Amino acid sequence: MASLRRWLPGSKPAPVEPGAAGDPAESAPPAQQPGQQPATESIADSVAEAEEILARGRAAEAVDLLAAATEADRSVATEVPLVNLRHRAALVAAEGTGREPWPPVYADPFPDVVGHPPEIDRAELTAETVGGAIAHHGCLLVHGLLDAAQVDRTRDVINRSHAGAAELAESGRTGRWYSPLAGDHGDEVRMQRPWVAARGGTWLGDSPAGMVEVLGALRASGVVDAIAGHFGERASISLQKSTLRRTPPGYKLVSWHQDGDFLDADVRSVNVWVALDETGSGRRPGLEVLPRRVDVVLPAEGQIVPHSLDFGLVDELAVDTPTVLVDVQPGDALLFDERFVHRTHLTPEMTEDRLALECWFFAPSHHTSNYVPLLV
């Protein structure tokens, strides 16, 4: 078990890496070798086969087939159809009944941990560790969920995706790194995109190439399988709740909240929040959390925003387990569900942006009705 680390805030800026959506070099298919089937025909065949499999109700198989084809040919021709297929596959997967009874009963994997999140290294990830930590402590801190190379690639995904969004706004061109999910998902989705962008975010599902990179890294870490084991079914994510974040340090009073306040009452979720910067020096925004299990969604008072919790109520909950600032290194991840009480930690002294990945996983059978699902 990893040793206990400090619980303080911190920060460091991310340089913008070269490469943006719309760059021909970014979207060109690999060169065809002598004797090979033309790449465009091979891609079209893979997309058509995946569509046929999905039409027969085999959602996971369809996604896996097209995901494998995408790994072999990283281009707009595979990455964009894969995002769209993930959405329709999630709708098929939602027809299942899900794990019963719910919530599962777990022994406490960390009976001696009090007053701070339980901690493990990624090699210790299991469904029982994730589910047990959330059930008894509200959260789980995983050190090194992403390794140094994966952190660098995820930071690059954020930079390229943000640049791609800017390119679309400027020229109207989309590409591998930014191509908003196709389909009519309602006026609310269209209004939310600029609101998220103004706060330093880009939705992962709007970055086809970024989604391949990020989901590949998360699957390699073992966290995707651990969460699926906890749910008892293959997981989905959502368009609106999976975000590539660049959080600015501008000081303001930030509300405490539970995400369950704006999700369906029977939702089954696990958020994977991955730090891509160190947050222990006080230079950049951090996370402040209530390190205990709260079994209900608390009444929101709307003191700052509609879903904010009353500060006095949080103080009452924190009498025996005071709130803490989570000190993380790049690649560390905090896992929690929709009932976890937390907020972004800001101080006037902070000067640097924080890069992070926030990826909410849902059981497709108990997704949330106002978000667009994508099967992992």
N, C-alpha and C positions, 0 to 999 in steps of 0.2 A: 504493500500500500504506500502511495506517495506520502511524504511527510507534509505536515501542515505548513502552509505559506502565509505571508502577511496578508492582512485585509485592509488595504489602503488604495486610493485612486491614483491615476496617472496618464501619460501621452507622448506622440511623435508623428510628423506628417508623412504622407505617402507621396513620393514623386510620381508624376504622371508618366506612364510608360508609353512608348511609341505604339502606333497601330490603332486604327479606328474602323468602325463599320463603313462599308462602301469602298474600302481599299481593294482594288482588283486582286492584289496579292493575297488578301485575306480570304477571298471567296472563291478563288480559282480551284478547280478540282485537280487532284494529282495527275501527273503526266501518265498517259497510257503506255504500257509496255507492249512490245511486239507480240502478237498472238493473243492478247487479252481481249475480252469482250469490251466494247466501248463503255466508258465509265457511266455515261448518261443512261444507257440501256440497263446496266447492272443496277444502278440506283433506282430507276423506275420500276424494275422487277421487284426489288426489295420492298419498296413502298407499297406496290400493288399486293404482294404476298401478305404483308403485315395487315393491310386493310381487309383482305379476305379472312384472315385468322380472327381479327377483331369482330367481323360480321358474324362469325360462328360463336361469339361469346367468350373467346379465350383471350381475355384482356392482357394478362401478364405475358403470355407467350408472344402476342403481337408486339408489345413494347420491347421485349428482349430481342426479338428478331431484328427490328429496325434499329435498336440501340447498337447491336453488333455490327450492322452495316454502316452505321454512322462512325463507329470507331475505325473502321477500315477506310472510310472516305469522309474526312472532315470537311464539309462544304455546306453552303446554303441549301443545296439540293437534298441533303439528308437531315441536317440539323433542324430546319424549320418544320418539315413534315413530322419529325419526331416529337416536337413540343405539341403540335396539334393532335397527334395520335395519343400522347399521354393524357390529354384532356378527355378525349372520347373514351379511352380505356378506363379512366377513373369513374366515369358515369356507369359503365358496365359493371365494374367491380363494386360499386355502391349498392348493387342489388343483393349482396350477401347479407347475412344476419349478424356476423361478427362474433367475438368471443363472449361466452356466457359461463358463469356469472361475471358481471362487471360492477365495480373494479375487481381485478384479481387480488387474492390474498397472498401477501409476501411476508416472509420473516424479515426483520430489520437487519440488513447487511452491515450496519454501522451502529450497533447498540451503544457504543461509548461516545459517539459524536454528539455534542450539544453546543449550540451557539455559533456554529459556522457550517457551511456546506460540507458534506462528506466528499472526499477526494480519492480518485483512482488514476492510474495510467490507462491508456487506451487498450492495452493488452488484457486488461481486466474487465472489459465491457461484456456484459451478458444481459439478457432480458430480465433476469432476476435482480441483477445489480441496479439496472435502470429503474425498473418498476418498484423495487423495494426502497431505494433511496428517495424516489418521489413520494411514495406512499407514507414514509415515516419522517422525512426531513424536508420535503418540498422541492428538492433539487439535487443535482449531482454535478460536481466539478470534475471534468476529465482533462488531465494534463496531457498535452501533446496529441490531441485528437488528430490534428493535421501536422505533418512533419514540416521541416523548413522549406523543402521544395514545393509542397502543396500550399503552404502559406504564400510563397512568392507567386505561384500561379493564380491563386485566388485574388490576391491584390491586383494582379494584372487583369483579371477578369473584371474587377470593379472599375479600374481605370479605362479599359477598352469599352465596357458597357456604358459608362457615363459619357465617354467621347462619342459613342455611337448614337446616344440619345440627343446629344448636342448637334450631331451631323444631321439627324432627321429633322430637328427643329429648324436648322439653317437651310438645308437643301431639299428636304423631302425624301432623301434616300435612306433606305434601310439596308441592313447587311447581316453578316453572321453574328455580330456582337450586339446588335440592337434591332429587333424586328418585333413590334408589339404583337402579342398573341392574337391571331385572327379569330373572327367570329363576332357575333353580336352578344356581348356580355352585359349590356345595359349601360345606361347613362352614368350610374354610380362609378363603374370602373373607369370610364373615360374622364370623369372629374377627379378621381383619386390619383391618376398618374401624375399630373402636374403638381398636385399637393405633396405627393411623396417625393418627387424630384426636387421641389423647393426646399425640402428638409434633408437633402443629401442622399436620397435613396433611389435605386432602380430595381424594379421587380426582376427576380431571377428568371421567371418564365418569359419575360420579354427579351432575354438574351439567349438565343438558341445555342450559340457556341459556349457561352458562359455556363449554361445549364449542364451541358455535357461534362465540362471540366469539374464543376462543383459537385454534381451528383456522383461522378466517378471517384472524386477524393473522399466523399462521405461514405460511399460504399466500401472503398478500400480500407477505411478506418475501422470498420466493423459496426458502426453506430446504426446504419440502416437495417442490418439484420437483427441487431439487438432490439430496436424499436418494433420491427415487425413481429418478433417473438413476443414482446410485451402486448401488442395489439391482438395477436393471434391471427393476423392476416397481413398481406402485403400492404405497405403503407402508401399513402399519397401525400403530396404537399399541396399548397394552394398558391394561386397567382398572387393574391394580395398579401399573403402572410409569409412570403419568402423573399427577402430583400437584401440586396447588396448595398451596404450602408457606408456612407462617409459622414460621420456625425461631427458637426462643427462645435467649437468650444464656447460659443456665445452664451453668456450666463443668463439664466432665467430660473424662476421657481418651477420645478418639475413635479408633476403629480405622481403619487403612488397609484398603482392600478393592478387589476387582474385581467388578463385577456379574456377570461371566461365571461366577463360582463358584456362583451359584444360578440360572443359566439353562441351557438345553440346550446340549450340546457343539457342535452345528452351527448355533447361532443366528446370525442376521445382524442387526445392530442399529446404530443411531446415537442417542445421547441428545442432546437439545437442552435444555441447562440455561440458563435466562434469568434474569438478575438484575433485580429490580425495585427495588432499593435500591443505593446506592453502598456499596462494601465496602473503602474505602481508609483510613478514619480510625481503625480499631481499636475502634469502638463496637458493631459487630454481627458475627455469625458470617460467615466467609468460606469459601473453598475452598483447600485445599492440595493440590498435584498433583505427580506425578512427570512432568516434561515430556519424555518419551521414549516410543518404541514398545516395548511388551512383547508378544512374539509368542505367548505361551502364557498359559493361566490357571494362576496359581501355586498351590501347595498352601496351603490355609488352616489356620492353627494354632489358631484359636478362642481367642486370649488374652483378648479382651474379649467378643466375640460369636462365634457359630459360624463366620461367614464372614470373620473378621478375619485379616489377614496378620501374620506375625511382624515385629516392629519391626526386628530385626537383618537380616532379609532385605531389607526396604525400604532400610535403610542401605547394604547392599551394592550394590543397584541404583542408589543415588543417589551413588555415589562419583564418577562422571564427570559426571553431570547431577543436581545437588542438587535437592531438592524446593523448590518456590516457592509463595508465596501469590499468588493471582490477584487483581489489583486491577481491579475492574469498575465501570462506571457503569450506571445504570438503562437497560435495553434491550440491554446487551451479553449475548452468549451464548457459552457454551463447548460445543463439539460433541466427542463422543468415543464410542468403542464399548465393548463389554463387557469388554475387556482392559485398560482404562485404570486405573492405580493412583491413587487419590485418597481424600480424606477431608474432612469438615467441619472447619474450623479454629476453635477456641474458645480464649479466654483468660479469666482471672478478671476482667479489667477491662471486658469487654463488658457493655453495659447495654441494648441495643435489639434488637428482633426484626428478622429479615431476611425479606423477602418474595421469593419466587422461584417460577418455573415449571419443573418438571422433566417432560419429555415424551420418553419412549423410543419411537423408531420401529423397526419390525421389517419385514423382508421377509416377506410373508404365507406364502410357500412354506417359510420357515425361521423361523417364529415360535418361541415357547417354550411347551412343552406345559402348564405349570402356571399360565399367565396367560391372562386372558380378552381375546381380540383384538377390535379395532374398526377397520374399514377407514376410512382418511382420505379 
